[in-house]
Amino acid sequence: MFTGIVEEMGHVTALRAKPQAMELTIACSLILDDIKRGDSISINGVCLTVSVYDQKSFTVDVIPETVQSSTMSELRTGSRVNLERAMPATGRFGGHFVSGHVDGVGIIRSVKKESNAVTKIIELDPSLMKFMMHKGSVCVDGTSLTVFSVDKNTITISLIPTTREDSLLGEKGIGERVNIECDLLAKYTERIQQAEKPGMSRNWLAEQGF
């Protein structure tokens, strides 16, 4: 489990392509402080498992399903990536519940400077829009953000200076693709609504506080 608060930006030092899969080696510093084999690391919002590490980098395997459903295939040697370790039980919860399981890919359609913030409009697949709500949460490239506007097939996010400086989102522009993870609670609620159980309805869920 992650919070969507990027700890540092690393860069890809090696990329080994496999049939519909890949292996990545990423150089960083902070993430390596307490790293061990089997640890979960969020890389641009994708939860991946450490297979090998040394004093300067760590390596992960990316399976076919992840390659197909995220932007991982667009990485190249030298690409910078957002990194976050799994949240410790004693840690502060600065963002929101993030699983690292990407739901789809969005496309940045607009970038606008507004005072000390930069707003970006992101186009999403229609299947993801039902999980978006005004002032709700969304994880974009591993960064926890608030949804400030919801349109037919787009959402608007706003980046404060700290987020622009500490994550890749500050660099991404129009036409670039980003990993999207919808709010976990919204997805569970949707699943409950779809469950085929006698007596369960929207009215019943409302009565239960959902």
N, C-alpha and C positions, 0 to 999 in steps of 0.2 A: 504494500500500500504506500502511496506517495501523497504529497500535498500540492504539487504543482508549483512549488517554489524552487526555481533553478538555483543550484548551489555554485556551479561554475560552468564555463564553456571549455570543452576540450576540442581536440581536432583529430581527424582520422589519419593515422600514419601508415596503415596497411589495409588493403581490401582484397580479399580473395573470393572471387566468384565461383559458385558451385552450381550444379543444375537446379535452377529455380530457387537457389538459396545463396547465402553469402556468409563470410566470416570477417568481422571488423576488429581492428586493433585501434584503440583510442588513447592518445596521450593526454594526461591531465595531472593535477597535483593534489587538490583537496580531497577528491574522491578516493584517493589511494591511502589515506590516513589509516583506515581500519578495514580495508578491503580483504576479502577472502574468497576462495573458490566457492561458487554456488550463490553468491550474493546477487540480489536483484538490483539493477541500475536502470533508471529511466533515461533513455537516449532519445531526445526529441519527442518525448511522450510515449515511447515504446518501452515496455518492461522487458529487459533482456538479462540473461544470466551470465555471470562471469565464469569463464572456463579456465583462463590462464591470466596471470598478472605478474608484473615485476615492479621495480621502483619507479618506473616512468609511465607505464601504460597498463591497460587491461584488454582482454580479448573476449568477444562474444560471438555466438552463432545466431544467425537470423534464418528462421525456417521459411519455407515457401509461402505459407499463409500470411505471415507478417510482411514479406516482400510485396505480396500482391495487394495488401490492404493499407499500406502506409507509403510514406515517401522515402523509405530506407534505400530503395533501389536507385535513388537520385544522388546518393552520397558518392563522393570521389575522394581519393587521397588528398588530404589538405582541407577537406570540408570541416567547418566548425559545427559543433553539436552542443545542445543543451544537456546538462547532466544533473541528476538528482539521485541520491541514495534512498533506499526504502526508509520510511519514517520510523525512528526508534520509539519504543513505548513511552519513554520519558521526554520525547520531543514536543515542541510547541506546534500546534496545528495552524499554520499561517495561511493556508490556502483552502482547499476543499478536498473531499474524498476523491482520490485519483488512483485508478487501478493499473494504469499503464497498458490497457487493452484498447487500442485505437479502433474507433468505430467507422472512420472514413477519412477522406482527404478533402480539404476545402481549398478554394482558390481566392487569393486576395484580388478584389476588384476595384478598390479605391483606397487611397491613403491621403489623409488631410491633417494638417497641423492646426491645432486649436489651443492657443495660449501655451501652457507648459505640457500639453498632452498631444498625442498623435492618435487619431482615430483611423481604424481600418475596417472596411466592409469586406466580409468574407462570404463567398457563395458556397452553399452546402448542397449536398444531395438531398432531394425532397424527403427521403426516408429519415433523415436526421432532424428535420425542422420541428417535428412534434416534441422533441426533447428540449427545445429552446424556449426560454421565457424571459421577459423583460426583468432585469436585475437578478437573473439566475446565473449559474456558474457554467463555465465551459473550459476545457483544457485544450490549449492550442500549442502544438509543438512542445508539450510538457510544461506549459506555463498556465497557472490558474488565473483565469480572467473573469470579469463580470460582463454579462451581455447587456449592452445599453440600449439596443434597439433590435427588433425582430421584424423582418419583412417577409414577403412570400417565400423567397428562397435564399435570403441573406441574413446575416447577423452583423451587428456593429460592436466592435470592442474598442477600448481606449487604453493607450499605454502611457503610464507615467514615466518620468525620466529614468527612475531606477530600473524599471522593467526594460526600457529600451537599451540601457547600458549593460544590463546583466544577462540578457538573453538574445537569441538570434532574431526574435520578432522585430526588434528595432531596425534590423538591416533589410528585412524582406519587403519587397515592393510589389507593385501591380503585376498580376499574372503568375506569381510564385505560389507554389502549393504548400499546404501546411497540414500536419496531422491533427485530427479532431477526435477528442474523447468527450462524449456527452456526459452530463451529470449522472452519477451512479444511482442516486435516489430516484431520479426521473425514469431511468431505465427499469429499475425494480418495480416502480409503480405501474409502468406500462405492462410489464410482464404479469403482474397480479391481475390487472384488468383483463388480460387475455386468457387467464387461467379458466379452464372449464370446470367450475365448481358450482353446485346448486346454490342459488340464493345470492351469488356474488354479482354485483352490478355497480354502476357508477354511484348510484344513490347509497348503496351499502358501504362503499369505500368512503364516501363523504361523511357518513355517520361514524365511521371508525377513525376519522381524523386525517384521511389521506387527501 
